Amino acid sequence: MENKITMDIDPEEFFVHTYKRSGAPIVRGAGMYLYDTDGKEYLDFGAGISVNALGHAHPVLQEALKSQAELIIHTSNLYYSKAQIDFAIKLVKHSFATKVFFCNSGTEANEGAIKFARKRGARISAQKFHVLSFSESFHGRTYGALSATAQPKFQTGFGPLPDGFHYSPFNDIECARLTLDKYDFAAIIVEPLQAEGGVNIADTEFLKFLREYATERSIALIYDEIQCGTGRCGSLWCYEQTGIVPDIMTLAKPIGGGMPLGVVLCTDETASCLSPGDHGTTFGGNPVACALGSHIIDIVSDSVFLKKVQTNGNYLKTKLEGLMKKYPSIEGIRGLGLLLGVRFKDDPGALVERCKDNGLLVVKANMNTIRFIPPLIVGLEHIDKAVEIFDNVLASMQK
Ligand SMILES: *Cc1c(COP(=O)(O)O)cnc(C)c1O
């Protein structure tokens, strides 16, 4: 059969409609830019939803991909692979953790973290299985992670969900205490900076309270740094900015350099509760993804690189704040490093579309926020250009 998928066919015809998308398909990327089948150029301030930390077609990642593929692409977890060991050692060296577990995605990493925490709780009591998460959180789409995602719009129609998941308002210490006092909790899961939820930073006092409560009651404190970690906030891990350390941390999105990779980081206290057969994955920690991950850690953990994320992030934030004076529809600019959100009074969905038409990719967060999450290699000239397009689009929509 000849290849009939040309662009006079609506691709929507072939897909389950779980995403709203339109326009010509993307075929190629280079640095900060993407190109579609019509040759149109897009300045990428979405980075594949915070994934492409080093932009597109980065030579170091391309080389790592090629050389690892020539050696071995898959081994399963019945054997160690060299690429996996090298990467695990780097993660341990650069974090609070002493142990790692590899999987393939963010939701899987959270699934693993919840299972590890419940296993840990089960050592203490059969009732110690409850999980606390917070309003506007996003932890993924599989049943455990979905149950921890305290946003009804993601859960509706998919019940029944597993038992033992509880929610409390983000950044509200007293409400959290009330709920925590009610049940025997195995885990508290929180994003130090909520990204999908509208770019909301966890208060230091809030995290401090969770840390102290968790320690007192032998609850595993899980940080979901899938989006805010790996350099995006201007430090290798977001938790470094408060110094409040979790028991378990989950990673995904940028950590595999664009290859599917999820990570659960933990300490011996948690790891000692798991035995062979307790949890697993066929693909997790795939050698190609790990080879790329090693380079991501090498590059992103560099203090000069991180300093640049901070200064460029501040530069972008200041420029976006400048737009607030011009456009009263903007309520505020939020975030850290290169995870910034422009909060609007109304749904900015149409604005995101118009930006795309004008060659700028940005990503919506929740119902009222536009995320600016460029590759971490972004330069000042790209920021100037992106803000200029955004400014022009805002001006045109005001008319
Ligand atoms: C994207 C995201 C997830 C889910 O990751 P997937 O790889 O899409 O399963 C979980 N938590 C946070 C904070 C995320 O941003």
The ligand as an SDF file (V2000), in Angstrom:
LIG
                    3D

 15 15  0  0  0  0  0  0  0  0999 V2000
    4.1740   15.6330   33.5230 C   0  0  0  0  0  0  0  0  0  0  0  0
    4.1010   15.4010   34.9640 C   0  0  0  0  0  0  0  0  0  0  0  0
    3.7820   14.1340   35.4830 C   0  0  0  0  0  0  0  0  0  0  0  0
    3.4210   12.9590   34.5920 C   0  0  0  0  0  0  0  0  0  0  0  0
    4.4770   12.6150   33.7370 O   0  0  0  0  0  0  0  0  0  0  0  0
    4.1880   11.6710   32.4580 P   0  0  0  0  0  0  0  0  0  0  0  0
    5.5610   11.3750   31.9300 O   0  0  0  0  0  0  0  0  0  0  0  0
    3.3600   12.4710   31.5220 O   0  0  0  0  0  0  0  0  0  0  0  0
    3.4850   10.4680   32.9430 O   0  0  0  0  0  0  0  0  0  0  0  0
    3.7620   13.9720   36.8470 C   0  0  0  0  0  0  0  0  0  0  0  0
    4.0560   14.9930   37.6770 N   0  0  0  0  0  0  0  0  0  0  0  0
    4.3870   16.2140   37.2160 C   0  0  0  0  0  0  0  0  0  0  0  0
    4.7290   17.2920   38.1860 C   0  0  0  0  0  0  0  0  0  0  0  0
    4.4100   16.4630   35.8450 C   0  0  0  0  0  0  0  0  0  0  0  0
    4.7010   17.6790   35.3990 O   0  0  0  0  0  0  0  0  0  0  0  0
  1  2  1  0
  2  3  1  0
  2 14  2  0
  3  4  1  0
  3 10  2  0
  4  5  1  0
  5  6  1  0
  6  7  2  0
  6  8  1  0
  6  9  1  0
 10 11  1  0
 11 12  2  0
 12 13  1  0
 12 14  1  0
 14 15  1  0
M  END
$$$$
